[in-house]
Amino acid sequence: MNDVHAIACQRCGNCCTIDMMAYVSAEDRKRWENEGRTDILDRLDDNSVIWAGDRIISRSGSNVTHCFYLNSDGTVCTCGIYPTRPGVCRDYAPGSSELCPLYFNKSR
């Protein structure tokens, strides 16, 4: 069902400033198994990020500032696994939360 009032994504990457691996569902995992996406499954199973109370850090201690699969050319962002991205990413609607700058621009 398409919303006639849907907002077009500006590809800023703000919605990708979380570690999407924390939101992977059983359905996502099953799809990746069926697709043979061992690259994604290995990263998921490695659990290379740790919740440090107030932020997510890598095992090396550096802050995790965005999804591992977020790519940027300095102008626009793209998803490295877009065709098979997790459900939480598929369901995200531009402008639907304060993560997105469009949230503050939409007419109320």
C-alpha positions in Angstrom: 0.0 0.0 0.0 1.5 3.3 -1.1 1.0 6.4 1.0 0.2 9.3 -1.4 1.8 11.6 1.2 5.1 9.6 1.4 8.2 11.7 1.7 11.1 11.0 -0.7 14.3 10.0 1.0 17.1 12.4 0.7 19.7 9.7 1.3 21.4 11.6 4.1 22.2 8.5 6.1 20.9 9.8 9.4 18.6 6.8 9.9 21.7 4.6 9.5 23.5 6.1 12.6 22.5 3.0 14.6 23.8 -0.5 14.6 21.1 -2.3 12.6 22.4 -5.6 13.7 20.7 -5.0 17.1 17.3 -5.0 15.2 17.7 -8.1 13.0 14.6 -10.4 13.2 14.4 -14.1 12.9 12.8 -13.5 9.4 15.8 -11.5 8.3 18.2 -14.2 9.5 16.2 -16.9 7.7 16.2 -14.8 4.5 20.0 -14.4 4.6 20.5 -18.1 5.2 18.3 -18.8 2.2 20.2 -16.3 0.1 23.6 -17.7 1.2 24.6 -14.3 2.6 27.3 -15.6 4.9 29.0 -12.2 4.8 26.0 -10.7 6.7 25.5 -13.8 8.9 29.2 -13.9 9.9 29.1 -10.3 10.9 25.9 -10.9 12.9 27.3 -14.0 14.6 30.7 -12.3 15.3 29.0 -9.8 17.6 31.8 -7.4 17.1 30.0 -4.6 18.8 29.3 -4.1 22.5 26.8 -2.0 24.3 28.9 0.2 26.7 26.0 1.6 28.7 25.7 4.9 26.8 27.0 4.0 23.4 27.9 1.1 21.1 31.6 0.4 20.7 33.6 -2.1 18.7 35.7 -4.7 20.3 38.7 -2.4 19.7 37.0 0.3 21.8 36.1 2.7 19.0 32.6 4.3 18.9 30.3 2.7 16.4 28.7 5.8 14.7 26.7 4.2 11.9 25.7 0.9 10.3 28.5 -1.1 8.9 26.8 -1.3 5.5 26.3 2.5 5.1 28.3 3.9 2.2 28.8 7.6 1.4 30.4 9.5 -1.4 30.3 12.7 0.6 27.1 13.8 -1.0 24.6 10.9 -0.8 24.5 7.7 1.2 23.7 4.3 0.0 23.2 0.9 1.6 25.6 -1.9 0.8 22.9 -4.5 1.3 19.9 -2.6 0.2 18.1 -5.4 -1.7 18.3 -7.6 1.4 18.4 -5.0 4.2 16.7 -5.9 7.5 13.0 -5.5 8.0 13.6 -2.6 10.4 15.3 -0.7 7.5 12.7 -1.7 4.9 9.9 -0.5 7.2 11.5 2.9 8.0 9.6 5.7 6.4 11.5 9.0 5.7 10.3 11.7 8.0 8.8 9.3 10.5 11.1 10.0 13.4 13.5 12.6 14.7 16.4 10.7 13.2 15.4 12.1 9.9 15.8 15.8 9.1 12.6 15.6 7.0 10.7 15.0 10.3 11.0 18.7 11.1 10.2 19.9 7.6 7.0 18.0 7.0 3.7 20.0 7.3 1.6 19.1 10.3 
